[in-house]
């Protein structure tokens, strides 16, 4: 796994953690890979929570 993939996964984990902790503000600048991956992780966690409910 390359550095780009590892970094992307880290941002996705941060987004998932933010959803679980109730923090909805994306701390990264719009249009960046960090912003997009954080949002992906956040929305994935939201979707998973909706399925479980």
Secondary structure, 3 states (H helix, E strand, C coil): CCHHHHHHHHHHHHHHHHHHHCCCCCCCCCCCHHHHHHHHHHHHHHHHHHHHC
